[in-house]
Amino acid sequence: MALQRIDHADDHMQECIDNCLEAAQVCEWCADACLDEGEEMARCVRLCRDVADVTTLHARWMARNSGYHRDLAELCADLCEECLEECEQHDHEHCQACAEILPDCAESCREMAST
């Protein structure tokens, strides 16, 4: 059974955790799919992998209430926005899925960074 609620997480933090984990999943899919699209997708692959790594770490730090999660939130938001810009340039289904998910993650991470 999946954890439904983390005791120390308010609604904003829980939403950010959920958004980060969703972004990590879609970025892993996109990066893997982009590998089959050719060399012109190398930047997309790199950014998606970076986002997947950072969003997963950010979600983990929030879950354990790390004193540093707000510092990581800003980097997470920046990476999501950069990856979003890249994915928006491509018509592939996986890139468009990233472009749909990443704005919510960036926004919730910005909120976490400012609290």
C-alpha positions as CSV (number, residue, x, y, z in Angstrom):
1,M,0.0,0.0,0.0
2,A,1.4,3.4,-1.0
3,L,1.9,6.1,1.6
4,Q,-1.1,8.4,1.4
5,R,0.1,11.3,3.6
6,I,3.4,12.3,5.2
7,D,2.8,13.8,8.6
8,H,5.0,16.8,8.3
9,A,3.9,17.6,4.7
10,D,1.3,20.3,4.3
11,D,-0.8,20.4,1.1
12,H,1.8,22.4,-0.8
13,M,4.6,20.0,0.1
14,Q,2.5,17.0,-0.7
15,E,1.6,18.4,-4.1
16,C,5.2,19.2,-4.8
17,I,6.2,15.6,-3.9
18,D,3.5,14.3,-6.2
19,N,4.5,16.6,-9.0
20,C,8.2,15.8,-8.7
21,L,7.6,12.1,-8.8
22,E,5.3,12.5,-11.9
23,A,7.9,14.6,-13.6
24,A,10.6,12.0,-12.9
25,Q,8.5,9.3,-14.5
26,V,7.6,11.2,-17.6
27,C,11.2,12.4,-18.0
28,E,12.6,8.9,-17.7
29,W,10.2,7.8,-20.4
30,C,11.1,10.8,-22.6
31,A,14.8,10.3,-22.2
32,D,14.6,6.6,-23.1
33,A,12.3,7.3,-26.1
34,C,14.6,10.1,-27.3
35,L,17.5,7.7,-27.6
36,D,15.7,6.1,-30.5
37,E,15.1,9.5,-32.2
38,G,18.7,10.2,-33.2
39,E,21.6,12.5,-32.2
40,E,19.5,15.7,-32.6
41,M,17.7,14.7,-29.4
42,A,20.8,14.5,-27.2
43,R,20.1,17.7,-25.3
44,C,16.5,16.5,-24.6
45,V,17.9,13.2,-23.2
46,R,20.4,15.0,-21.0
47,L,17.9,17.5,-19.6
48,C,15.2,14.8,-19.0
49,R,17.8,12.7,-17.1
50,D,18.8,15.7,-15.0
51,V,15.2,16.5,-14.2
52,A,14.4,12.9,-13.3
53,D,17.4,12.7,-11.0
54,V,16.8,16.1,-9.3
55,T,13.0,15.7,-8.9
56,T,13.4,12.3,-7.4
57,L,16.0,13.6,-4.9
58,H,13.8,16.6,-4.1
59,A,10.8,14.4,-3.4
60,R,13.0,12.3,-1.1
61,W,14.3,15.3,0.7
62,M,10.8,16.7,1.2
63,A,9.6,13.3,2.4
64,R,12.2,13.2,5.1
65,N,11.9,16.9,5.9
66,S,15.5,17.7,5.0
67,G,16.6,21.2,6.0
68,Y,18.0,21.6,2.5
69,H,14.9,20.7,0.4
70,R,14.1,24.4,-0.2
71,D,17.6,25.0,-1.6
72,L,17.1,22.1,-4.0
73,A,13.6,23.3,-4.9
74,E,15.0,26.3,-6.8
75,L,17.4,24.1,-8.9
76,C,14.6,21.7,-9.5
77,A,12.3,24.4,-10.8
78,D,15.1,25.8,-13.0
79,L,15.8,22.4,-14.6
80,C,12.1,21.7,-15.1
81,E,11.7,25.1,-17.0
82,E,14.8,24.4,-19.1
83,C,13.7,20.9,-20.0
84,L,10.2,22.2,-20.7
85,E,11.6,24.7,-23.3
86,E,13.5,21.9,-25.0
87,C,10.6,19.4,-25.0
88,E,8.2,22.0,-26.4
89,Q,10.4,22.2,-29.5
90,H,9.7,18.5,-30.4
91,D,6.5,16.9,-31.7
92,H,7.2,13.5,-30.3
93,E,4.5,12.2,-27.9
94,H,7.0,11.7,-25.1
95,C,8.3,15.3,-25.4
96,Q,4.8,16.7,-25.5
97,A,4.0,14.6,-22.3
98,C,6.9,16.3,-20.6
99,A,5.8,19.7,-21.8
100,E,2.4,19.0,-20.2
101,I,3.7,17.8,-16.8
102,L,6.8,20.0,-16.2
103,P,5.0,23.4,-15.7
104,D,3.2,22.1,-12.6
105,C,6.4,20.7,-11.2
106,A,8.3,23.9,-11.8
107,E,5.5,26.0,-10.2
108,S,5.2,23.8,-7.1
109,C,9.0,23.7,-6.6
110,R,9.1,27.5,-6.9
111,E,6.5,27.7,-4.2
112,M,8.6,25.3,-2.0
113,A,11.7,27.5,-2.6
114,S,9.9,30.6,-1.4
115,T,8.4,29.2,1.8
